[in-house]
Amino acid sequence: MIYDLLVYNIGQLILPKYSPKPLKGQEMKVLQVMENAAFAVLDGKIAWYGTDKESKTMSAKHRMDGGHKVVSPGLVDPHTHLVFGGSREHELPMKQAGLSYLEILAKGGGILSTVEATKLATEDELVRKASFHLERMISYGVTTIEAKSGYGLERETELKQLRVIRRLQEKYPAEIVSTFLGPHAVPSCYKGKEDDFIDEMIGLLKEIKQEKLASFADIFCETGVFSLGQSRRYLQKASELGFGLKIHADEIDPLGGAELAVDLGAASADHLVAASDEGINRLSKSDTVAVLLPGTTFYLGKDHYAKARALIDRGAAVAIATDFNPGSCVTENLQMIMSLAALKLKMTAEEIWNAVTINAANAIGKGKEAGTLEIGQQADFVLWDVPNYRYIPYHFGVNHAEYVYIGGRKIWGRQPYG
């Protein structure tokens, strides 16, 4: 057998336990790591892995010395708002003055200013801007990503965002899972008529399904945005139309979004900073993934983070994500989020790696295709310039990725000085 690529002299090969369902509770505490390892790629897929000693007799068209460093599956970012126009650095003084997200929104800022900028941007402009952000995400080791619409709040711009996501998928080898988040905020013209807006978004779901523009439907269930009842009606209709379900749940107030996600069999409930004990208990008895976004809490200057320890210790499945967006978490760096998960969510290194690989993949319906390095799976992997897997959460704020491969092909590499 002559392989296409053989990666040898790997100090630690991270092999998250393959599972078509997310790892829950105690399962998250176990991370499979092979020391002094090697693996081989054939036709873009993992064809073999074993010890470095075993690799000495193997033949390959290309060989790569792992430098006794760490190799992991490509990271999965299961919650991003990748496509948007403009930026919102002008809001930083308001945040510094102590205004809350909802107070900035009430002043016509926040998401509404991004909506306006996104409406004004052409499709080509949005592709160029999103490409810049996506390439940066890939450079941090992300090979599978979820991307939402939600900065249109009306038919034309929402469809424009989703078409941009489709163009990005055609342009880049990274896997991009598209989510329709039309009910992301209440447009000014629908204040007091939120049910009518939900009806409009439900109507748009049918068109999106026909054009195959999104795999998931999402809604912002929160005080001042959409109620539990409105969220249930929208998500039930989305489910009937064949969409997977996600929900922005219990970020600010414990409205019962986590419970609703479980009731409807959603793939994930996201944010959960204010999730109730009942919500946490319900999640622990389900396969709905709790996608936690500590970067958002950090960027908004809040002290109370999602209760990751309670979720994991009671048996829930947890993933983490950047929540990259122009207003409440302006970072493409999932490695930084791994550090925040350690420092603020009190997650162990093993739990963190499972949270950005197999569990994150399950949160976006890719548990059978991403987040592991099982034989037969696509060879998406990262060579990390670190001595061991615990080092990345420990050394924060920098990029530890040395090479990023998708389908066994290098798509990003750090250039040496000189």
C-alpha positions, 0 to 999 in steps of 0.5 A, a space after each residue: 500500500 502506498 499512501 498519499 500522505 504519512 504524518 509521523 513523529 507525532 508527540 500526541 495524536 488527539 483522537 476524540 472518541 467517535 460517536 454519532 451522538 455527543 459525549 455527555 457528562 463523564 464521557 467528556 472527561 475522557 480524551 483519547 490521546 496516542 503518544 508517539 503516533 503516526 497516521 496515513 491519508 489516502 484519497 483525502 481520508 484517514 486510512 491508518 493510524 498507529 505508532 511512529 515505530 510502525 510507520 517506519 516501514 510504510 510507503 507514502 508519496 509524501 511524508 511529513 515530520 510531526 516534530 514530536 508535536 500535537 496533532 488534532 482533528 480540525 476544530 469545529 466552530 458551531 455558532 458564528 454570525 459570519 456574514 454581515 456588513 459594516 462594523 460596530 467599534 463606535 459602540 465600545 464607548 457605550 459598553 464602557 459606560 455600562 449600557 447593556 446589550 438591550 439598552 444599546 439595541 433600544 437606542 437603535 444601535 446593536 444589531 439594527 445598525 448591522 442590519 442596515 449595513 448588511 442591507 446596503 452591502 452588495 453580495 460581492 462585498 459580503 463575500 469579500 468581507 466574510 472571506 477575510 473572516 473565514 480565512 482567519 478562522 481557518 488559520 486558527 485551526 477551524 475546518 468546519 463552521 456553522 454560519 447564520 443569517 439574521 442581519 436582514 430581518 426581511 426577505 431580500 437581505 436574509 436570502 442574500 446572506 444565505 447565498 453568500 454562505 453558499 458561495 463561500 462553501 463553493 469557494 473554500 474547502 472548509 465545511 460550512 453549515 448554513 443556518 437561517 436566523 431570520 427572527 434574530 431581532 424585531 424590526 422597528 416596523 414590527 414593534 408590537 406586531 411580533 406575531 406578524 413578523 414570525 408569520 413572515 419568517 415562517 413564510 420565508 422558511 419555505 422558500 429557503 427550503 426550496 432553494 436548499 439555502 440552509 440546514 438549520 433554523 434558529 431564533 433569538 428567544 429572549 426578553 425584548 425579542 421573541 417569546 417562548 410561545 413565538 419561538 415554539 411556533 416558529 421552530 415547530 414549523 421549521 421542523 415540519 419543513 425538515 430543518 434542524 433546530 437551534 435556539 438562542 436560549 436563556 442568554 439574559 433571562 431564564 425564559 425556558 429556552 433550554 427546556 423548549 430546545 429539549 421538547 423539540 429535539 433541537 440539535 443545540 441550545 446556545 448561550 444558556 448563561 441564565 438557564 434555570 436548574 430545570 433547564 440544565 436538568 432537562 438538557 442532561 437527560 437529552 442529546 441536545 448540545 449545550 453550546 456555550 459562548 464564553 467569549 460573548 460574556 467576556 466581551 460584554 463585560 459580564 461577571 456571570 458565565 454559563 454554568 458549564 460545570 453544572 451542565 457537565 457534572 449533571 450529565 449534559 453534552 457541552 460544546 463551545 463556540 466563538 459566537 463571532 459577530 460584530 457586536 457582542 463577540 468580535 473574534 475569530 479565534 476559537 483557541 482564545 475561547 478554549 482558554 476562556 472555557 478553562 478560566 471562566 467555565 472551569 472546564 478541564 483540558 479534556 472536556 475542552 477538546 471534546 467540546 471543540 471537536 466531536 460535541 461541536 460537530 454533533 451540535 451542527 449535525 456533523 457528528 458522523 463527518 467531523 471532529 474525529 480522525 476515525 479511519 474512513 473519515 475526511 482527513 481534516 487535521 491540525 498540527 499544533 506547535 505545542 508540547 502537549 494538548 493541555 498547552 493551548 488552553 494554558 497559553 492564551 491569545 495567540 495562534 498555536 496552529 502550524 499547519 491546517 489540512 482539509 481532506 489531506 491537503 494543506 490549506 494553511 501554514 505558518 510562514 517562517 521568519 526570514 
